[in-house]
Each structure stands twice: as C-alpha cells, then as structure tokens.
Amino acid sequence: MKISEASRVSGVSARSLRHYEDEGLIVPGRFSNGFRDYCQSTIDRVHVIRTLLESGLPVRLIKELLPRLTGGADAGTDAGCAEFLHEVQSYRDRLAARIAVLSDQQAALDTYLREARRTDL
C-alpha cells in the first residue's frame, strides 16, 4: 500500500512513517516508480513502534529492541546484550518511579475530591 493508505491504516502520519524509515525502524518496499510500498507486517511493526514511543522509550533503544521483539536475525544474544538489558531495566525502573509519583498524586487528588465533596453537602 502507498504511504497515504499506510498512514490511514496505521494512524500514523506520513511524515512519521518517513521518519521511522530514516531512523532505520522500518524498511518499506518500493514500487517500480520508486514510491514506498507498505505491507501489513510493516504496519504491524509501526504499531509496535508507536506503543514503545508512547511509553517514552527512546528511538535508540527501540532500534535495538525491535529485532528482539519480532524475532529478527539479530534477536539472539550478543556481546552487548547484558548492557542493553541493563539499559532497558534502567528505563523500566525510571518508568516505575514516575508511575509511583503519579499514583501518589492521584491518591492525593482523590482524597482532596472526597473531602471537598463531603464539605459541599
């Protein structure tokens, strides 16, 4: 499918699709006229990329993580695997800390709202 249809199907702008290609995250095929040709597996990969980006994972780590998630040729262990896992774990720990802070803030707001509603009665 052409980039406009891929954009519609994936929910990602054509500009973002081009950016993912520039970053090496996706490799669409090409029609004989040079236009990009997106297959369903590329669209599926775009969905994974969006999810990872929305979680805050940096593109640098997504590039390393994608082959491991999709079972690509370089999905096995390598010399940098331990370092990579450490980086992902570190990111996950920072994410967990942010979630804890947000949960505390949510609980404080819930308490405030309960008290405010109680005094309004």
FIKOLZA-1660 file (N, C-alpha, C; in steps of 0.1 Angstrom, whole numbers, plus 5000, padded with zeros to 4 digits):
% residues 121
   i   px   py   pz ch aa at
   1 5008 4988 5000  A  M  N
   1 5000 5000 5000  A  M CA
   1 5009 5012 5000  A  M  C
   2 5004 5023 4994  A  K  N
   2 5011 5035 4994  A  K CA
   2 5011 5042 5007  A  K  C
   3 5020 5052 5009  A  I  N
   3 5022 5059 5022  A  I CA
   3 5009 5065 5027  A  I  C
   4 5000 5070 5018  A  S  N
   4 4988 5077 5023  A  S CA
   4 4979 5066 5029  A  S  C
   5 4978 5055 5023  A  E  N
   5 4969 5044 5029  A  E CA
   5 4976 5038 5041  A  E  C
   6 4989 5037 5041  A  A  N
   6 4996 5032 5053  A  A CA
   6 4994 5041 5065  A  A  C
   7 4994 5054 5062  A  S  N
   7 4992 5064 5072  A  S CA
   7 4978 5063 5078  A  S  C
   8 4968 5061 5069  A  R  N
   8 4954 5060 5074  A  R CA
   8 4952 5047 5082  A  R  C
   9 4958 5036 5077  A  V  N
   9 4956 5023 5083  A  V CA
   9 4963 5022 5097  A  V  C
  10 4975 5028 5097  A  S  N
  10 4983 5027 5110  A  S CA
  10 4979 5038 5120  A  S  C
  11 4973 5049 5115  A  G  N
  11 4970 5060 5124  A  G CA
  11 4982 5069 5126  A  G  C
  12 4992 5067 5118  A  V  N
  12 5005 5075 5120  A  V CA
  12 5006 5084 5107  A  V  C
  13 5011 5096 5109  A  S  N
  13 5013 5105 5098  A  S CA
  13 5023 5100 5088  A  S  C
  14 5022 5104 5075  A  A  N
  14 5031 5101 5065  A  A CA
  14 5045 5106 5069  A  A  C
  15 5045 5117 5075  A  R  N
  15 5058 5123 5080  A  R CA
  15 5065 5114 5090  A  R  C
  16 5057 5108 5099  A  S  N
  16 5062 5099 5109  A  S CA
  16 5067 5086 5103  A  S  C
  17 5060 5081 5093  A  L  N
  17 5064 5069 5086  A  L CA
  17 5078 5072 5079  A  L  C
  18 5079 5083 5073  A  R  N
  18 5092 5087 5067  A  R CA
  18 5103 5088 5077  A  R  C
  19 5100 5093 5089  A  H  N
  19 5110 5095 5100  A  H CA
  19 5114 5081 5105  A  H  C
  20 5104 5072 5107  A  Y  N
  20 5108 5058 5111  A  Y CA
  20 5117 5052 5101  A  Y  C
  21 5115 5054 5088  A  E  N
  21 5123 5049 5078  A  E CA
  21 5137 5055 5079  A  E  C
  22 5138 5068 5081  A  D  N
  22 5151 5075 5082  A  D CA
  22 5159 5070 5094  A  D  C
  23 5152 5066 5105  A  E  N
  23 5158 5061 5117  A  E CA
  23 5162 5047 5116  A  E  C
  24 5157 5040 5105  A  G  N
  24 5160 5026 5104  A  G CA
  24 5151 5017 5111  A  G  C
  25 5139 5022 5115  A  L  N
  25 5130 5014 5123  A  L CA
  25 5121 5005 5114  A  L  C
  26 5119 5010 5102  A  I  N
  26 5111 5003 5092  A  I CA
  26 5118 5004 5078  A  I  C
  27 5115 4994 5070  A  V  N
  27 5121 4994 5057  A  V CA
  27 5110 4990 5047  A  V  C
  28 5102 5000 5042  A  P  N
  28 5092 4997 5033  A  P CA
  28 5097 4992 5019  A  P  C
  29 5089 4984 5012  A  G  N
  29 5094 4981 4999  A  G CA
  29 5092 4993 4989  A  G  C
  30 5095 4991 4977  A  R  N
  30 5094 5002 4967  A  R CA
  30 5086 4997 4955  A  R  C
  31 5077 5005 4950  A  F  N
  31 5071 5002 4937  A  F CA
  31 5081 5005 4926  A  F  C
  32 5078 5001 4914  A  S  N
  32 5087 5003 4903  A  S CA
  32 5090 5018 4900  A  S  C
  33 5080 5027 4904  A  N  N
  33 5082 5041 4902  A  N CA
  33 5089 5048 4914  A  N  C
  34 5094 5040 4923  A  G  N
  34 5101 5045 4935  A  G CA
  34 5093 5048 4947  A  G  C
  35 5080 5048 4946  A  F  N
  35 5071 5051 4957  A  F CA
  35 5072 5040 4968  A  F  C
  36 5070 5044 4980  A  R  N
  36 5071 5034 4991  A  R CA
  36 5059 5025 4990  A  R  C
  37 5062 5012 4994  A  D  N
  37 5051 5002 4994  A  D CA
  37 5051 4995 5008  A  D  C
  38 5041 4998 5015  A  Y  N
  38 5040 4993 5029  A  Y CA
  38 5031 4980 5029  A  Y  C
  39 5037 4969 5035  A  C  N
  39 5029 4957 5036  A  C CA
  39 5024 4956 5050  A  C  C
  40 5015 4946 5053  A  Q  N
  40 5009 4945 5066  A  Q CA
  40 5019 4943 5077  A  Q  C
  41 5030 4936 5075  A  S  N
  41 5040 4934 5085  A  S CA
  41 5047 4947 5089  A  S  C
  42 5048 4956 5079  A  T  N
  42 5054 4969 5083  A  T CA
  42 5045 4977 5091  A  T  C
  43 5032 4976 5088  A  I  N
  43 5021 4983 5095  A  I CA
  43 5021 4978 5110  A  I  C
  44 5022 4965 5111  A  D  N
  44 5022 4959 5124  A  D CA
  44 5035 4964 5132  A  D  C
  45 5046 4965 5125  A  R  N
  45 5058 4970 5132  A  R CA
  45 5056 4985 5136  A  R  C
  46 5049 4992 5128  A  V  N
  46 5047 5006 5131  A  V CA
  46 5038 5007 5144  A  V  C
  47 5029 4998 5146  A  H  N
  47 5021 4998 5158  A  H CA
  47 5029 4995 5170  A  H  C
  48 5039 4986 5169  A  V  N
  48 5048 4983 5180  A  V CA
  48 5056 4995 5183  A  V  C
  49 5062 5001 5172  A  I  N
  49 5070 5014 5174  A  I CA
  49 5062 5024 5182  A  I  C
  50 5050 5027 5177  A  R  N
  50 5041 5037 5184  A  R CA
  50 5040 5034 5199  A  R  C
  51 5037 5021 5202  A  T  N
  51 5035 5017 5216  A  T CA
  51 5047 5020 5224  A  T  C
  52 5059 5016 5218  A  L  N
  52 5072 5019 5225  A  L CA
  52 5075 5033 5227  A  L  C
  53 5072 5041 5216  A  L  N
  53 5074 5056 5217  A  L CA
  53 5065 5062 5227  A  L  C
  54 5053 5058 5228  A  E  N
  54 5043 5063 5237  A  E CA
  54 5047 5060 5252  A  E  C
  55 5054 5049 5253  A  S  N
  55 5058 5046 5267  A  S CA
  55 5070 5054 5271  A  S  C
  56 5076 5061 5261  A  G  N
  56 5087 5070 5264  A  G CA
  56 5101 5064 5261  A  G  C
  57 5101 5052 5256  A  L  N
  57 5114 5046 5252  A  L CA
  57 5120 5054 5241  A  L  C
  58 5133 5057 5242  A  P  N
  58 5140 5065 5232  A  P CA
  58 5142 5056 5219  A  P  C
  59 5142 5063 5208  A  V  N
  59 5144 5056 5195  A  V CA
  59 5157 5048 5195  A  V  C
  60 5167 5052 5201  A  R  N
  60 5180 5045 5202  A  R CA
  60 5177 5031 5208  A  R  C
  61 5170 5030 5218  A  L  N
  61 5167 5017 5224  A  L CA
  61 5157 5009 5216  A  L  C
  62 5147 5016 5210  A  I  N
  62 5137 5009 5202  A  I CA
  62 5144 5002 5190  A  I  C
  63 5154 5008 5184  A  K  N
  63 5162 5002 5173  A  K CA
  63 5168 4989 5178  A  K  C
  64 5173 4989 5190  A  E  N
  64 5179 4976 5195  A  E CA
  64 5168 4966 5199  A  E  C
  65 5157 4971 5204  A  L  N
  65 5147 4962 5210  A  L CA
  65 5138 4956 5199  A  L  C
  66 5135 4963 5188  A  L  N
  66 5126 4957 5178  A  L CA
  66 5130 4943 5173  A  L  C
  67 5143 4941 5169  A  P  N
  67 5146 4927 5164  A  P CA
  67 5144 4917 5175  A  P  C
  68 5146 4920 5188  A  R  N
  68 5144 4911 5198  A  R CA
  68 5129 4908 5200  A  R  C
  69 5121 4918 5198  A  L  N
  69 5106 4916 5200  A  L CA
  69 5100 4908 5188  A  L  C
  70 5106 4910 5176  A  T  N
  70 5100 4904 5164  A  T CA
  70 5107 4892 5160  A  T  C
  71 5117 4888 5168  A  G  N
  71 5125 4875 5164  A  G CA
  71 5133 4877 5152  A  G  C
  72 5139 4889 5149  A  G  N
  72 5147 4891 5138  A  G CA
  72 5160 4883 5139  A  G  C
  73 5168 4884 5129  A  A  N
  73 5181 4876 5128  A  A CA
  73 5190 4880 5139  A  A  C
  74 5190 4892 5144  A  D  N
  74 5200 4896 5155  A  D CA
  74 5193 4896 5168  A  D  C
  75 5182 4887 5169  A  A  N
  75 5175 4887 5182  A  A CA
  75 5182 4879 5193  A  A  C
  76 5192 4871 5189  A  G  N
  76 5199 4863 5199  A  G CA
  76 5208 4871 5208  A  G  C
  77 5216 4864 5216  A  T  N
  77 5225 4870 5225  A  T CA
  77 5237 4875 5217  A  T  C
  78 5242 4886 5222  A  D  N
  78 5254 4892 5216  A  D CA
  78 5262 4898 5227  A  D  C
  79 5274 4903 5224  A  A  N
  79 5283 4909 5234  A  A CA
  79 5277 4920 5242  A  A  C
  80 5268 4928 5235  A  G  N
  80 5262 4940 5242  A  G CA
  80 5249 4937 5248  A  G  C
  81 5245 4924 5248  A  C  N
  81 5232 4920 5254  A  C CA
  81 5230 4924 5268  A  C  C
  82 5240 4921 5277  A  A  N
  82 5239 4925 5291  A  A CA
  82 5238 4940 5293  A  A  C
  83 5246 4947 5285  A  E  N
  83 5245 4962 5286  A  E CA
  83 5231 4967 5282  A  E  C
  84 5226 4961 5271  A  F  N
  84 5213 4965 5265  A  F CA
  84 5202 4962 5276  A  F  C
  85 5203 4950 5281  A  L  N
  85 5193 4946 5292  A  L CA
  85 5193 4956 5304  A  L  C
  86 5206 4960 5307  A  H  N
  86 5207 4969 5318  A  H CA
  86 5201 4983 5315  A  H  C
  87 5202 4987 5302  A  E  N
  87 5196 5000 5298  A  E CA
  87 5181 4999 5299  A  E  C
  88 5176 4988 5294  A  V  N
  88 5161 4986 5293  A  V CA
  88 5156 4985 5308  A  V  C
  89 5163 4978 5316  A  Q  N
  89 5159 4977 5330  A  Q CA
  89 5159 4990 5337  A  Q  C
  90 5170 4998 5334  A  S  N
  90 5171 5012 5340  A  S CA
  90 5159 5020 5335  A  S  C
  91 5156 5020 5323  A  Y  N
  91 5145 5027 5318  A  Y CA
  91 5132 5023 5324  A  Y  C
  92 5130 5010 5326  A  R  N
  92 5118 5004 5332  A  R CA
  92 5117 5009 5347  A  R  C
  93 5129 5009 5354  A  D  N
  93 5129 5014 5368  A  D CA
  93 5125 5029 5369  A  D  C
  94 5130 5037 5359  A  R  N
  94 5126 5051 5359  A  R CA
  94 5111 5053 5356  A  R  C
  95 5106 5045 5347  A  L  N
  95 5092 5045 5344  A  L CA
  95 5084 5041 5357  A  L  C
  96 5088 5031 5364  A  A  N
  96 5081 5026 5376  A  A CA
  96 5081 5037 5386  A  A  C
  97 5092 5044 5388  A  A  N
  97 5093 5056 5397  A  A CA
  97 5083 5067 5393  A  A  C
  98 5082 5070 5380  A  R  N
  98 5073 5080 5376  A  R CA
  98 5059 5076 5379  A  R  C
  99 5056 5063 5376  A  I  N
  99 5042 5058 5379  A  I CA
  99 5039 5059 5394  A  I  C
 100 5049 5056 5403  A  A  N
 100 5047 5057 5417  A  A CA
 100 5043 5072 5421  A  A  C
 101 5051 5081 5415  A  V  N
 101 5048 5095 5418  A  V CA
 101 5034 5099 5413  A  V  C
 102 5031 5095 5401  A  L  N
 102 5017 5098 5396  A  L CA
 102 5006 5091 5404  A  L  C
 103 5009 5079 5409  A  S  N
 103 4999 5072 5417  A  S CA
 103 4997 5080 5430  A  S  C
 104 5008 5085 5436  A  D  N
 104 5007 5093 5448  A  D CA
 104 4999 5106 5446  A  D  C
 105 5002 5112 5435  A  Q  N
 105 4995 5124 5431  A  Q CA
 105 4980 5121 5429  A  Q  C
 106 4977 5110 5422  A  Q  N
 106 4963 5107 5420  A  Q CA
 106 4956 5104 5433  A  Q  C
 107 4962 5097 5442  A  A  N
 107 4957 5094 5456  A  A CA
 107 4954 5107 5463  A  A  C
 108 4963 5117 5462  A  A  N
 108 4961 5129 5469  A  A CA
 108 4950 5137 5463  A  A  C
 109 4948 5137 5450  A  L  N
 109 4937 5143 5444  A  L CA
 109 4924 5136 5448  A  L  C
 110 4924 5123 5448  A  D  N
 110 4912 5116 5452  A  D CA
 110 4908 5120 5466  A  D  C
 111 4917 5121 5475  A  T  N
 111 4915 5125 5489  A  T CA
 111 4909 5139 5489  A  T  C
 112 4915 5148 5482  A  Y  N
 112 4910 5161 5481  A  Y CA
 112 4896 5162 5476  A  Y  C
 113 4893 5155 5466  A  L  N
 113 4879 5155 5460  A  L CA
 113 4869 5149 5470  A  L  C
 114 4873 5138 5476  A  R  N
 114 4864 5132 5486  A  R CA
 114 4860 5142 5497  A  R  C
 115 4871 5149 5502  A  E  N
 115 4869 5159 5513  A  E CA
 115 4861 5171 5508  A  E  C
 116 4864 5175 5496  A  A  N
 116 4857 5187 5491  A  A CA
 116 4842 5184 5488  A  A  C
 117 4839 5172 5484  A  R  N
 117 4825 5168 5482  A  R CA
 117 4818 5166 5495  A  R  C
 118 4825 5161 5505  A  R  N
 118 4819 5159 5518  A  R CA
 118 4815 5172 5524  A  R  C
 119 4823 5183 5523  A  T  N
 119 4820 5196 5529  A  T CA
 119 4810 5203 5521  A  T  C
 120 4807 5200 5508  A  D  N
 120 4797 5206 5500  A  D CA
 120 4783 5202 5504  A  D  C
 121 4782 5190 5510  A  L  N
 121 4769 5185 5514  A  L CA
 121 4763 5193 5525  A  L  C
% end
